[in-house]
Amino acid sequence: QVQLEESGGGSVQPGGSLRLSCVASTKIFSIDAMGWYRLAPGKQREMVAFTGGDFLISYADSVKGRFTISRDNDKGMVSLQMNNLKAEDTAVYFCYLNKYGDEYWGRGTKVTVSS
């Protein structure tokens, strides 16, 4: 069973930064899709940032220019650098892996943006 372990959540003031990391318990290849989703209170789960293959990177419009996704296949890791955080970024963030069509999710890490 593949496991994804997230870290890096916490509380920050508006305008602050956080870096989320996720480590997979299995070897990661460039063809595997990895990303971050979030679930905010009263809202549906949404894709935040996604990387699949060697060149595909996608961001939600609401985070473009503020968030940056990166991955290290050798370490089985995907990270999300979040800058200029806003109150509306408050959510539980989940790491996602799609490997050979099988989907895996982390347990989530909470991000709270509040003054």
N, C-alpha and C positions, 0 to 999 in steps of 0.2 A: 504494500500500500504506500503510495507516494504521499509524503507529508510536506506541507509548506509552513514555514515558521516565520511570522512577521515580527518586526521590532521597529521601534522609533516613534511610536505615537506619543501623544501627550497634550498638554495644554500650552497655548501660546497666545499672545496678544495679537490683534489685527496688525498686519504688516510684518509679522515675524516669519520665521522659517522653521521647517522641520524636514527631516530626511527619514523616509521609511525604507526599510530593507526587508527582503524576503529571501530565505534560503530553502531550496528544494532538497529533498532527501535522495533525489535521483540525479543522474547525470543529465545535463541539459545540452541540447544541440541547437544550432542556429535555426533549424526548421521549426523548433517548438515555439508556440506562441505563449507569451507571458505578459502579464499586465496587472493593472490595479483597477478595482471597482470600489465604489463606496455606497453606503446606505445611510441616508440621513433620516431623522425622525419625520414620519409622515410623508416620505417620498419613496419613489421606486429606486431600486438599485440602478446605478448608472456607471457606464464605463468612464474611467478617468484618463487612463493612458494605457496604451497597448503597443506591444512590439511583437511582430511575427516575421519569421524569415530574416534575411540579412539586412533588408532595407526598409521594411514596413514599420512605420511608427505613426500612431494616431493619438490625438488628444481630444478630449471634450472641449467644445468651444469655450466653456466657462473657465478653463484652466490654461488655455494657450498663452504662451508668453510668461507664465508664472511657474508652471510645473515642468520638470524634465525627467523623463524615464531613461534609465540606463540598465544594462545587463552585463553580467560577466558569466559567460557560459562555463568557463573552467571552474568557477566557484559555485555554479548553480544558483546564481543570485540575480535578482532584479531589484532595482532601487527606484525610489521616487523622491526627487528633490523638490520641495514645495516652498516657494518664496512668495512674499507679499500675500500671506494668507488672509482670507476674509472670513467673516462670521459664517457665511454660507458654505464654507468648506468644512464646517463641523459635521462629522460623520464617522462611521466605522468604516475603515478602509480594509479591503480584502485583496489578498494576492491571488492571482489566477494563473493556472498553467494548463495549456492544452497540448497533450503529447499523444501523438498518433490517434487523435480524435477523442481521447479520454480527457475529461475535464477534472481538474483538482482545484480546491479552494483552501485558503488558509482560514484560521479561526477569526481573523480580524484584529485590527488594532485601532483604538479610538483616538480621534483627533478632535480637540476642542479649541475653537478660536473665539476668544472672548476677552473683553476689556474689564 
